[in-house]
Amino acid sequence: MKIGDLARATGVSPRLLRYYEEQGLFAAQRAPSGHRRYGPETVEAVGRVRALLAAGLPTSVIRDLMACFTEGTDLDACAAQHLREHLEGVEARITQLETTRSTLAALLTATASRPQVAA
């Protein structure tokens, strides 16, 4: 199928599909005219990419995980370490955001009790 057909089948813009291909997330065959041609398996590959992007994974990690898919969007155990590392990073960011929230709330409480000074 052509890139436009793949875009319609996946709901992903042709520009984004070209980006995914440039990142090595899947490959296209080239017609003699130079146009990209995709097999039906690429629709599933795009679904996998989108699922991993929704989980917040960068394309560099997704490229490594593409070999870990067994069927559909099911991942094999080879993905566990990448996913664990990403989850630890997310948890660290959540902790930092909670600290930031507490600090901002304390600052707001402290300033709410003070009179406003004209500038």
C-alpha positions, 0 to 999 in steps of 0.5 A, a space after each residue: 500500500 502507498 503511504 496515503 493508504 497506510 495513513 488512512 488505515 492507521 489514522 496517522 499522518 503521512 508526515 508522521 509515518 515518514 518520521 517513524 520510518 526515519 527513526 527505524 521503527 519500520 521499513 518501506 519498500 521502494 517502488 521503481 518510481 521511488 514511492 514508498 510501499 508498505 505491506 499489511 504488517 505495517 498497519 500492526 507495526 504503526 499500532 505498536 509504535 502508537 501504543 508505546 508512544 502513548 506509554 511515554 517511551 521515546 522512539 529510540 527505546 521503541 526501536 529497540 522494543 519492536 523486536 520484543 513483540 510477539 503478537 499484536 501489541 503483546 510484548 515478550 520478556 525482552 521488553 521488561 528492562 526497558 519498561 522497568 527503567 522507563 517506569 522508574 524515570 516516570 516515578 522519579 518525575 512524579 516525586 519531583 512534581 509532588 515536591 514542586 506542588 508542595 513548595 508552590 502550595 506553601 508559597 501561596 499560603 504564605 503570600 495569601 496572609 500578607 497584605 498586597 504592596 502597591 508597586 
